[in-house]
Amino acid sequence: MELEATPDGEVFSSNDEMQELWPLGEVDPKKARFPCCIVWTPLPVVSWLAPYIGHVGIAREDGTVMDFAGSNLVSVDDLAYGSAARCLQLDRQKCCFPANLAEHVCARSHEHSEAGTAISWDDALRSGARRFEHKCYNLFTCNSHSFVADCLNRLAYGGSVGWNVLNLAALIWLRGRWLDRAAAVRSFLPFAAVSCVGVLMAGWSFLLGMAAFSLLLLGWFVLGVYCLKGLVG
């Protein structure tokens, strides 16, 4: 299969052989099938206070979702905390699948080798799952976003091996889509209800407290990802 790198870092096959070998099925939320997608669902309690925070998973080529659901546990076809609310389908042609160091098509071949390479989409997910089956889950240091970011780094998706919890969260929120109106409602309704009750009971200072909580969370992840590297997986 002949691969070329485009000027913007995208990788593509000139004869579309990848699509011919394994054509992707359609996204089917009713059957929970999301081929090569990142999926997102709200977290209990935490998303009630900060609705942009949730739980993510990444799907294999057949659409089966895998997610880091707890310590030493990568679930398959059983997304923790409920069905997916948002999804973003990724392009396999933006990945790098080198058979050896000389066959890298991404610009960061050495960094990609250090992050871990894969010969296919599913191979990257299997490798990531094996690693996270030996990790302890922690919302603040090693969570579901950590697992998906690790898989994207193994894929060198978009020519990058710098995926982390922050730019992954930005990707799913800026480019993902709601699966239906009900998914959006169940994601934001608890937040709206908690906000209304809080304002009624404590006044507008409750909203200031929620804003401070969000800023503290954001600050923690910025600190852990970019300042104290290695603190947040």
BELHUKA-V64762 format. One line per field, one symbol per residue. burial: 1 if it has 16 or more other C-alpha atoms within 10 Angstrom, else 0. A space follows every 10 residues. Layout:
burial->???
This chain:
burial->0010100011 1100000000 0001001000 0111111111 1110001111 1111111111 1111111111 0111111111 0011111111 0111111100 0001110010 1110111101 1111111110 0110101000 1111111111 1111111111 1111110110 0110011110 0011001101 1001110100 0000011000 0001000001 1101100000 011
